[in-house]
Amino acid sequence: MDILEIKARLSGPMAQVDALMESVLHSDIRLLDATNQSLLQQGGKQLRPILTLLAAGACGGVNADTVRFAAASELIHNSTLLHDDVVDGAATRRGRPTVMSILSGPASVLIGDYWLVKAIRCILDADRYSERVVRLFAKTLSDLSEGELLQMQRSSKADTTREDYFRIIYSKTASLFEASVLSGAVSAGAPEEWTAALAAYARNLGLAFQIKDDIFDYTGGGALGKPVGIDLREQKVTLPLLCALESVPEEERLAVRAMVSQISDMPDLAVRVRDFVLAHDGIAKAAAEMEKYIGEAVFSLEELPQSEEKSYLAQLARFVGERTY
């Protein structure tokens, strides 16, 4: 079972999430409203709200607050994408032109801010636990900013270490997975041992998800997935390259990192670096590490009672490793 099948099983609460997002994003400013509607229609995997709903279901059941927190997780995710497109200068996303490329960078930032504020509204409208959940997502937003800035700092010299890399991918990806899952558990009144188990699940799942994305930078992610070489052209040192570098002598490691640091001036060097990663099994080694995190994510669920939602959470973890987009 893949994410689309699981999403179909959640069609009722997901319809409520979609309706809530559409409602809170509505504006009488035509440009803003039209842009919001276009972004909603484009959608995506909606993995984060799915995780929120499944976590709540595994801990007792989905309620109105679960729907609010699920909507908030997707609004925050898309807010960060609107901001990321400006940081990265991205002309397309999911195979379509970005808001930045159509309207402008400032417009993309402002619309991203609008989505972020609406996410906070969804949380504050909750009947219970709004303060606790606001704190969860506030931590995530802090993590996201720190991760982005650390990545920018390291990319400028292509000197990212393993420690840096895992801090970056936790901050930029796994932290929001964690907040999404925990908000669902909190909405259902889960005991602490269940929330701890779900936090471990979400962290490991988020790390695996980002490693898979970083593998796609070397292999491609399908027709609407990630194009090859985007991160490399931005001088980002990710796990496939780190794994390949660990298999060669120091002198060669320094030479390859020097090539990465010059890619912005000499884009053709990206092909040489990619060939180096392929020649030294960087993709296979990164994939093996990803599978370790998937296994740890599934193992973390053992603390939870048996339920259909728990089974879906485990299946989602396996989907992360098998996905082609």
C-alpha atoms as a printed R data frame, in Angstrom:
    type eleno elety resid chain resno       x      y       z
1   ATOM     1    CA   MET     A     1   0.000  0.000   0.000
2   ATOM     2    CA   ASP     A     2   1.427  3.389  -0.988
3   ATOM     3    CA   ILE     A     3   0.660  6.908   0.176
4   ATOM     4    CA   LEU     A     4  -2.163  7.409  -2.341
5   ATOM     5    CA   GLU     A     5  -3.988  4.317  -1.086
6   ATOM     6    CA   ILE     A     6  -3.535  5.376   2.537
7   ATOM     7    CA   LYS     A     7  -4.739  8.870   1.662
8   ATOM     8    CA   ALA     A     8  -7.825  7.335   0.047
9   ATOM     9    CA   ARG     A     9  -8.556  5.428   3.268
10  ATOM    10    CA   LEU     A    10  -8.446  8.808   5.058
11  ATOM    11    CA   SER     A    11 -10.693 10.517   2.521
12  ATOM    12    CA   GLY     A    12 -13.180 11.736   5.140
13  ATOM    13    CA   PRO     A    13 -10.801 13.572   7.486
14  ATOM    14    CA   MET     A    14  -8.565 14.631   4.581
15  ATOM    15    CA   ALA     A    15 -11.577 16.302   2.966
16  ATOM    16    CA   GLN     A    16 -12.066 18.200   6.224
17  ATOM    17    CA   VAL     A    17  -8.402 19.239   6.214
18  ATOM    18    CA   ASP     A    18  -8.661 20.472   2.624
19  ATOM    19    CA   ALA     A    19 -11.880 22.370   3.350
20  ATOM    20    CA   LEU     A    20 -10.347 24.027   6.409
21  ATOM    21    CA   MET     A    21  -7.274 25.137   4.472
22  ATOM    22    CA   GLU     A    22  -9.418 26.559   1.703
23  ATOM    23    CA   SER     A    23 -11.546 28.404   4.243
24  ATOM    24    CA   VAL     A    24  -8.721 29.989   6.227
25  ATOM    25    CA   LEU     A    25  -6.779 30.957   3.096
26  ATOM    26    CA   HIS     A    26  -9.708 32.770   1.493
27  ATOM    27    CA   SER     A    27  -9.072 36.459   0.837
28  ATOM    28    CA   ASP     A    28 -10.995 39.254  -0.869
29  ATOM    29    CA   ILE     A    29  -7.743 40.294  -2.530
30  ATOM    30    CA   ARG     A    30  -8.133 38.633  -5.916
31  ATOM    31    CA   LEU     A    31  -4.435 38.122  -6.630
32  ATOM    32    CA   LEU     A    32  -3.833 36.479  -3.259
33  ATOM    33    CA   ASP     A    33  -6.976 34.349  -3.401
34  ATOM    34    CA   ALA     A    34  -6.300 33.174  -6.956
35  ATOM    35    CA   THR     A    35  -2.725 32.263  -6.072
36  ATOM    36    CA   ASN     A    36  -3.836 30.396  -2.967
37  ATOM    37    CA   GLN     A    37  -6.442 28.444  -4.929
38  ATOM    38    CA   SER     A    38  -3.871 27.525  -7.559
39  ATOM    39    CA   LEU     A    39  -1.435 26.284  -4.915
40  ATOM    40    CA   LEU     A    40  -4.154 24.248  -3.208
41  ATOM    41    CA   GLN     A    41  -5.128 22.622  -6.495
42  ATOM    42    CA   GLN     A    42  -1.530 21.695  -7.274
43  ATOM    43    CA   GLY     A    43  -1.226 20.038  -3.890
44  ATOM    44    CA   GLY     A    44   1.388 17.388  -3.260
45  ATOM    45    CA   LYS     A    45   1.688 14.142  -1.360
46  ATOM    46    CA   GLN     A    46   0.228 15.818   1.777
47  ATOM    47    CA   LEU     A    47   2.355 13.452   3.810
48  ATOM    48    CA   ARG     A    48   2.475 15.666   6.904
49  ATOM    49    CA   PRO     A    49  -1.290 15.972   7.480
50  ATOM    50    CA   ILE     A    50  -1.642 12.267   6.719
51  ATOM    51    CA   LEU     A    51   0.883 11.601   9.490
52  ATOM    52    CA   THR     A    52  -1.035 13.865  11.867
53  ATOM    53    CA   LEU     A    53  -4.290 12.008  11.207
54  ATOM    54    CA   LEU     A    54  -2.686  8.567  11.485
55  ATOM    55    CA   ALA     A    55  -0.914  9.445  14.735
56  ATOM    56    CA   ALA     A    56  -4.186 10.609  16.258
57  ATOM    57    CA   GLY     A    57  -5.967  7.501  15.010
58  ATOM    58    CA   ALA     A    58  -3.274  5.262  16.490
59  ATOM    59    CA   CYS     A    59  -3.672  7.025  19.845
60  ATOM    60    CA   GLY     A    60  -7.425  6.942  20.205
61  ATOM    61    CA   GLY     A    61  -9.091  8.753  17.340
62  ATOM    62    CA   VAL     A    62  -9.270 11.798  15.082
63  ATOM    63    CA   ASN     A    63 -11.207 14.817  16.330
64  ATOM    64    CA   ALA     A    64 -11.787 18.420  15.246
65  ATOM    65    CA   ASP     A    65  -8.505 19.546  16.799
66  ATOM    66    CA   THR     A    66  -6.641 16.820  14.887
67  ATOM    67    CA   VAL     A    67  -8.018 18.276  11.650
68  ATOM    68    CA   ARG     A    68  -6.900 21.774  12.696
69  ATOM    69    CA   PHE     A    69  -3.384 20.557  13.515
70  ATOM    70    CA   ALA     A    70  -3.193 18.520  10.288
71  ATOM    71    CA   ALA     A    71  -4.162 21.598   8.267
72  ATOM    72    CA   ALA     A    72  -1.552 23.633  10.142
73  ATOM    73    CA   SER     A    73   1.179 21.127   9.294
74  ATOM    74    CA   GLU     A    74   0.406 21.347   5.572
75  ATOM    75    CA   LEU     A    75   0.088 25.140   5.637
76  ATOM    76    CA   ILE     A    76   3.459 25.446   7.358
77  ATOM    77    CA   HIS     A    77   5.044 23.008   4.921
78  ATOM    78    CA   ASN     A    78   3.830 24.972   1.915
79  ATOM    79    CA   SER     A    79   4.825 28.246   3.552
80  ATOM    80    CA   THR     A    80   8.386 26.977   3.822
81  ATOM    81    CA   LEU     A    81   8.333 25.874   0.169
82  ATOM    82    CA   LEU     A    82   7.306 29.382  -0.917
83  ATOM    83    CA   HIS     A    83  10.210 30.782   1.078
84  ATOM    84    CA   ASP     A    84  12.627 28.077  -0.113
85  ATOM    85    CA   ASP     A    85  11.876 28.879  -3.740
86  ATOM    86    CA   VAL     A    86  13.130 32.409  -3.133
87  ATOM    87    CA   VAL     A    87  16.243 31.217  -1.286
88  ATOM    88    CA   ASP     A    88  17.016 28.703  -4.031
89  ATOM    89    CA   GLY     A    89  15.924 30.866  -6.974
90  ATOM    90    CA   ALA     A    90  13.685 27.980  -8.096
91  ATOM    91    CA   ALA     A    91  11.738 28.531 -11.315
92  ATOM    92    CA   THR     A    92   9.679 25.332 -11.022
93  ATOM    93    CA   ARG     A    93   8.327 23.035  -8.340
94  ATOM    94    CA   ARG     A    94   6.408 19.773  -8.886
95  ATOM    95    CA   GLY     A    95   6.802 20.410 -12.601
96  ATOM    96    CA   ARG     A    96   5.041 23.795 -12.499
97  ATOM    97    CA   PRO     A    97   6.228 27.422 -12.367
98  ATOM    98    CA   THR     A    98   6.791 28.737  -8.860
99  ATOM    99    CA   VAL     A    99   5.020 31.772  -7.417
100 ATOM   100    CA   MET     A   100   8.411 33.449  -7.407
101 ATOM   101    CA   SER     A   101   8.851 32.950 -11.156
102 ATOM   102    CA   ILE     A   102   5.322 34.158 -11.962
103 ATOM   103    CA   LEU     A   103   4.863 37.035  -9.519
104 ATOM   104    CA   SER     A   104   8.239 37.798  -7.866
105 ATOM   105    CA   GLY     A   105  10.423 36.821  -4.938
106 ATOM   106    CA   PRO     A   106   8.832 39.361  -2.578
107 ATOM   107    CA   ALA     A   107   5.348 38.113  -3.513
108 ATOM   108    CA   SER     A   108   6.383 34.526  -2.771
109 ATOM   109    CA   VAL     A   109   7.712 35.550   0.654
110 ATOM   110    CA   LEU     A   110   4.550 37.502   1.484
111 ATOM   111    CA   ILE     A   111   2.247 34.671   0.427
112 ATOM   112    CA   GLY     A   112   4.380 32.249   2.418
113 ATOM   113    CA   ASP     A   113   3.965 34.503   5.442
114 ATOM   114    CA   TYR     A   114   0.195 34.529   4.869
115 ATOM   115    CA   TRP     A   115   0.067 30.715   4.879
116 ATOM   116    CA   LEU     A   116   2.177 30.641   8.042
117 ATOM   117    CA   VAL     A   117  -0.147 33.024   9.890
118 ATOM   118    CA   LYS     A   118  -3.164 30.962   8.818
119 ATOM   119    CA   ALA     A   119  -1.459 27.845  10.187
120 ATOM   120    CA   ILE     A   120  -1.066 29.550  13.558
121 ATOM   121    CA   ARG     A   121  -4.733 30.521  13.429
122 ATOM   122    CA   CYS     A   122  -5.724 26.889  12.913
123 ATOM   123    CA   ILE     A   123  -3.728 25.887  15.988
124 ATOM   124    CA   LEU     A   124  -5.069 28.696  18.168
125 ATOM   125    CA   ASP     A   125  -8.643 27.806  17.196
126 ATOM   126    CA   ALA     A   126  -8.232 24.369  18.791
127 ATOM   127    CA   ASP     A   127 -10.411 23.491  21.776
128 ATOM   128    CA   ARG     A   128  -7.486 21.944  23.678
129 ATOM   129    CA   TYR     A   129  -3.700 21.825  23.647
130 ATOM   130    CA   SER     A   130  -3.222 24.906  21.431
131 ATOM   131    CA   GLU     A   131  -0.344 26.267  23.540
132 ATOM   132    CA   ARG     A   132   1.479 22.932  23.554
133 ATOM   133    CA   VAL     A   133   1.093 22.531  19.800
134 ATOM   134    CA   VAL     A   134   2.116 26.133  19.091
135 ATOM   135    CA   ARG     A   135   5.322 25.375  20.981
136 ATOM   136    CA   LEU     A   136   5.888 22.243  18.873
137 ATOM   137    CA   PHE     A   137   5.593 24.138  15.602
138 ATOM   138    CA   ALA     A   138   7.537 27.153  16.943
139 ATOM   139    CA   LYS     A   139  10.458 24.821  17.599
140 ATOM   140    CA   THR     A   140  10.131 23.476  14.071
141 ATOM   141    CA   LEU     A   141  10.204 26.960  12.546
142 ATOM   142    CA   SER     A   142  13.327 27.763  14.565
143 ATOM   143    CA   ASP     A   143  14.901 24.487  13.408
144 ATOM   144    CA   LEU     A   144  14.033 25.249   9.786
145 ATOM   145    CA   SER     A   145  15.723 28.645   9.896
146 ATOM   146    CA   GLU     A   146  18.836 27.305  11.614
147 ATOM   147    CA   GLY     A   147  19.084 24.370   9.222
148 ATOM   148    CA   GLU     A   148  18.772 26.583   6.159
149 ATOM   149    CA   LEU     A   149  21.400 29.008   7.415
150 ATOM   150    CA   LEU     A   150  23.804 26.224   8.384
151 ATOM   151    CA   GLN     A   151  23.393 24.728   4.934
152 ATOM   152    CA   MET     A   152  24.077 28.090   3.302
153 ATOM   153    CA   GLN     A   153  27.167 28.538   5.450
154 ATOM   154    CA   ARG     A   154  28.544 25.099   4.631
155 ATOM   155    CA   SER     A   155  27.620 25.208   0.944
156 ATOM   156    CA   SER     A   156  29.714 28.327   0.427
157 ATOM   157    CA   LYS     A   157  32.848 26.254   1.100
158 ATOM   158    CA   ALA     A   158  31.507 22.745   0.386
159 ATOM   159    CA   ASP     A   159  32.851 21.673   3.775
160 ATOM   160    CA   THR     A   160  29.718 19.978   5.152
161 ATOM   161    CA   THR     A   161  30.555 17.161   7.581
162 ATOM   162    CA   ARG     A   162  28.390 14.183   8.505
163 ATOM   163    CA   GLU     A   163  27.431 15.925  11.737
164 ATOM   164    CA   ASP     A   164  26.457 19.049   9.808
165 ATOM   165    CA   TYR     A   165  24.479 17.030   7.281
166 ATOM   166    CA   PHE     A   166  22.346 15.219   9.829
167 ATOM   167    CA   ARG     A   167  21.722 18.408  11.765
168 ATOM   168    CA   ILE     A   168  20.626 20.093   8.540
169 ATOM   169    CA   ILE     A   169  18.249 17.346   7.438
170 ATOM   170    CA   TYR     A   170  16.768 17.004  10.924
171 ATOM   171    CA   SER     A   171  16.202 20.767  11.057
172 ATOM   172    CA   LYS     A   172  14.868 21.191   7.513
173 ATOM   173    CA   THR     A   173  12.795 18.010   7.193
174 ATOM   174    CA   ALA     A   174  12.534 15.697  10.193
175 ATOM   175    CA   SER     A   175  11.592 18.443  12.648
176 ATOM   176    CA   LEU     A   176   8.340 19.190  10.793
177 ATOM   177    CA   PHE     A   177   7.584 15.467  10.541
178 ATOM   178    CA   GLU     A   178   8.046 15.294  14.301
179 ATOM   179    CA   ALA     A   179   5.752 18.247  15.012
180 ATOM   180    CA   SER     A   180   3.105 16.912  12.608
181 ATOM   181    CA   VAL     A   181   3.041 13.487  14.242
182 ATOM   182    CA   LEU     A   182   3.211 14.791  17.812
183 ATOM   183    CA   SER     A   183   0.401 17.274  17.226
184 ATOM   184    CA   GLY     A   184  -1.815 14.384  16.158
185 ATOM   185    CA   ALA     A   185  -0.884 12.332  19.204
186 ATOM   186    CA   VAL     A   186  -1.452 15.320  21.494
187 ATOM   187    CA   SER     A   187  -4.877 15.993  19.964
188 ATOM   188    CA   ALA     A   188  -5.920 12.460  20.904
189 ATOM   189    CA   GLY     A   189  -4.658 12.799  24.491
190 ATOM   190    CA   ALA     A   190  -1.918 10.192  24.035
191 ATOM   191    CA   PRO     A   191   0.116  9.149  27.100
192 ATOM   192    CA   GLU     A   192   3.765 10.195  27.232
193 ATOM   193    CA   GLU     A   193   5.148  6.771  26.319
194 ATOM   194    CA   TRP     A   194   3.155  6.817  23.076
195 ATOM   195    CA   THR     A   195   4.185 10.352  22.203
196 ATOM   196    CA   ALA     A   196   7.838  9.443  22.836
197 ATOM   197    CA   ALA     A   197   7.525  6.431  20.537
198 ATOM   198    CA   LEU     A   198   5.862  8.521  17.828
199 ATOM   199    CA   ALA     A   199   8.504 11.245  18.150
200 ATOM   200    CA   ALA     A   200  11.211  8.628  17.500
201 ATOM   201    CA   TYR     A   201   9.194  7.274  14.573
202 ATOM   202    CA   ALA     A   202   8.821 10.738  13.041
203 ATOM   203    CA   ARG     A   203  12.485 11.700  13.459
204 ATOM   204    CA   ASN     A   204  13.695  8.524  11.791
205 ATOM   205    CA   LEU     A   205  11.073  8.780   9.068
206 ATOM   206    CA   GLY     A   206  12.008 12.399   8.338
207 ATOM   207    CA   LEU     A   207  15.703 11.581   8.114
208 ATOM   208    CA   ALA     A   208  14.981  8.686   5.751
209 ATOM   209    CA   PHE     A   209  12.688 10.869   3.644
210 ATOM   210    CA   GLN     A   210  15.374 13.514   3.161
211 ATOM   211    CA   ILE     A   211  18.094 10.975   2.412
212 ATOM   212    CA   LYS     A   212  15.837  9.597  -0.331
213 ATOM   213    CA   ASP     A   213  15.395 13.123  -1.692
214 ATOM   214    CA   ASP     A   214  19.170 13.572  -1.683
215 ATOM   215    CA   ILE     A   215  19.588 10.301  -3.579
216 ATOM   216    CA   PHE     A   216  17.137 11.651  -6.180
217 ATOM   217    CA   ASP     A   217  19.568 14.524  -6.793
218 ATOM   218    CA   TYR     A   218  21.877 11.917  -8.336
219 ATOM   219    CA   THR     A   219  19.276  9.594  -9.891
220 ATOM   220    CA   GLY     A   220  16.221 11.757 -10.634
221 ATOM   221    CA   GLY     A   221  12.771 11.473  -9.097
222 ATOM   222    CA   GLY     A   222  10.371 10.702 -11.909
223 ATOM   223    CA   ALA     A   223   8.509 12.988 -14.304
224 ATOM   224    CA   LEU     A   224   7.231 15.310 -11.554
225 ATOM   225    CA   GLY     A   225   9.943 14.544  -9.042
226 ATOM   226    CA   LYS     A   226  13.272 16.117  -8.340
227 ATOM   227    CA   PRO     A   227  15.500 16.814 -11.377
228 ATOM   228    CA   VAL     A   228  19.075 15.531 -11.294
229 ATOM   229    CA   GLY     A   229  21.796 17.813  -9.950
230 ATOM   230    CA   ILE     A   230  19.800 20.664  -8.401
231 ATOM   231    CA   ASP     A   231  21.460 20.367  -4.975
232 ATOM   232    CA   LEU     A   232  24.869 19.699  -6.455
233 ATOM   233    CA   ARG     A   233  24.706 22.845  -8.576
234 ATOM   234    CA   GLU     A   234  23.962 24.716  -5.341
235 ATOM   235    CA   GLN     A   235  27.146 23.211  -3.843
236 ATOM   236    CA   LYS     A   236  25.252 21.142  -1.273
237 ATOM   237    CA   VAL     A   237  27.206 18.195   0.065
238 ATOM   238    CA   THR     A   238  24.671 15.481   0.852
239 ATOM   239    CA   LEU     A   239  24.869 11.870   2.006
240 ATOM   240    CA   PRO     A   240  25.619 10.149  -1.344
241 ATOM   241    CA   LEU     A   241  28.654 12.390  -1.783
242 ATOM   242    CA   LEU     A   242  29.711 12.057   1.867
243 ATOM   243    CA   CYS     A   243  29.556  8.262   1.565
244 ATOM   244    CA   ALA     A   244  31.633  8.311  -1.615
245 ATOM   245    CA   LEU     A   245  34.201 10.654  -0.062
246 ATOM   246    CA   GLU     A   246  34.701  8.282   2.861
247 ATOM   247    CA   SER     A   247  36.012  5.596   0.507
248 ATOM   248    CA   VAL     A   248  38.947  7.577  -0.942
249 ATOM   249    CA   PRO     A   249  42.211  9.005   0.434
250 ATOM   250    CA   GLU     A   250  42.307 12.467   2.020
251 ATOM   251    CA   GLU     A   251  43.987 14.064  -0.977
252 ATOM   252    CA   GLU     A   252  41.208 12.916  -3.305
253 ATOM   253    CA   ARG     A   253  38.547 14.009  -0.820
254 ATOM   254    CA   LEU     A   254  39.986 17.517  -0.771
255 ATOM   255    CA   ALA     A   255  40.162 17.623  -4.577
256 ATOM   256    CA   VAL     A   256  36.500 16.586  -4.940
257 ATOM   257    CA   ARG     A   257  35.352 19.110  -2.326
258 ATOM   258    CA   ALA     A   258  37.334 21.778  -4.184
259 ATOM   259    CA   MET     A   259  35.423 20.872  -7.356
260 ATOM   260    CA   VAL     A   260  32.096 21.194  -5.511
261 ATOM   261    CA   SER     A   261  33.085 24.615  -4.192
262 ATOM   262    CA   GLN     A   262  33.702 25.815  -7.764
263 ATOM   263    CA   ILE     A   263  30.490 24.467  -9.338
264 ATOM   264    CA   SER     A   264  28.727 27.839  -9.227
265 ATOM   265    CA   ASP     A   265  31.472 29.246 -11.495
266 ATOM   266    CA   MET     A   266  32.056 26.069 -13.512
267 ATOM   267    CA   PRO     A   267  28.755 24.143 -13.722
268 ATOM   268    CA   ASP     A   268  30.306 21.363 -15.808
269 ATOM   269    CA   LEU     A   269  32.133 20.210 -12.684
270 ATOM   270    CA   ALA     A   270  28.814 18.879 -11.385
271 ATOM   271    CA   VAL     A   271  28.989 16.056 -13.934
272 ATOM   272    CA   ARG     A   272  32.445 15.057 -12.698
273 ATOM   273    CA   VAL     A   273  31.302 15.056  -9.077
274 ATOM   274    CA   ARG     A   274  28.222 12.996  -9.935
275 ATOM   275    CA   ASP     A   275  30.413 10.491 -11.809
276 ATOM   276    CA   PHE     A   276  32.653 10.291  -8.730
277 ATOM   277    CA   VAL     A   277  29.656  9.483  -6.511
278 ATOM   278    CA   LEU     A   278  28.425  6.795  -8.909
279 ATOM   279    CA   ALA     A   279  31.888  5.266  -9.247
280 ATOM   280    CA   HIS     A   280  32.325  4.963  -5.472
281 ATOM   281    CA   ASP     A   281  28.876  3.517  -4.645
282 ATOM   282    CA   GLY     A   282  27.735  6.655  -2.871
283 ATOM   283    CA   ILE     A   283  24.089  6.045  -3.798
284 ATOM   284    CA   ALA     A   284  24.035  2.440  -2.594
285 ATOM   285    CA   LYS     A   285  25.724  3.359   0.672
286 ATOM   286    CA   ALA     A   286  23.337  6.253   1.283
287 ATOM   287    CA   ALA     A   287  20.390  3.972   0.497
288 ATOM   288    CA   ALA     A   288  21.656  1.464   3.074
289 ATOM   289    CA   GLU     A   289  21.728  4.196   5.720
290 ATOM   290    CA   MET     A   290  18.234  5.267   4.705
291 ATOM   291    CA   GLU     A   291  16.974  1.724   5.215
292 ATOM   292    CA   LYS     A   292  18.458  1.743   8.711
293 ATOM   293    CA   TYR     A   293  16.374  4.790   9.615
294 ATOM   294    CA   ILE     A   294  13.262  3.230   8.087
295 ATOM   295    CA   GLY     A   295  13.816  0.134  10.212
296 ATOM   296    CA   GLU     A   296  14.224  2.246  13.333
297 ATOM   297    CA   ALA     A   297  11.052  4.168  12.504
298 ATOM   298    CA   VAL     A   298   9.024  0.967  12.193
299 ATOM   299    CA   PHE     A   299  10.574 -0.458  15.373
300 ATOM   300    CA   SER     A   300   9.590  2.665  17.308
301 ATOM   301    CA   LEU     A   301   5.932  1.856  16.674
302 ATOM   302    CA   GLU     A   302   6.126 -1.309  18.798
303 ATOM   303    CA   GLU     A   303   5.181  0.756  21.852
304 ATOM   304    CA   LEU     A   304   1.751  1.513  20.358
305 ATOM   305    CA   PRO     A   305  -1.275 -0.804  20.571
306 ATOM   306    CA   GLN     A   306  -2.265 -2.649  17.426
307 ATOM   307    CA   SER     A   307  -4.494 -0.645  15.094
308 ATOM   308    CA   GLU     A   308  -5.107 -0.041  11.411
309 ATOM   309    CA   GLU     A   309  -3.464  3.383  11.754
310 ATOM   310    CA   LYS     A   310  -0.329  1.881  13.294
311 ATOM   311    CA   SER     A   311  -0.112 -0.480  10.317
312 ATOM   312    CA   TYR     A   312  -0.461  2.467   7.940
313 ATOM   313    CA   LEU     A   313   2.333  4.339   9.736
314 ATOM   314    CA   ALA     A   314   4.629  1.349   9.212
315 ATOM   315    CA   GLN     A   315   3.611  1.103   5.567
316 ATOM   316    CA   LEU     A   316   4.303  4.810   5.063
317 ATOM   317    CA   ALA     A   317   7.816  4.302   6.387
318 ATOM   318    CA   ARG     A   318   8.395  1.572   3.818
319 ATOM   319    CA   PHE     A   319   6.883  3.759   1.098
320 ATOM   320    CA   VAL     A   320   9.505  6.422   1.854
321 ATOM   321    CA   GLY     A   321  12.249  4.002   0.879
322 ATOM   322    CA   GLU     A   322  10.472  2.668  -2.197
323 ATOM   323    CA   ARG     A   323   9.054  5.902  -3.610
324 ATOM   324    CA   THR     A   324  10.100  7.068  -7.067
325 ATOM   325    CA   TYR     A   325   9.055 10.733  -6.726
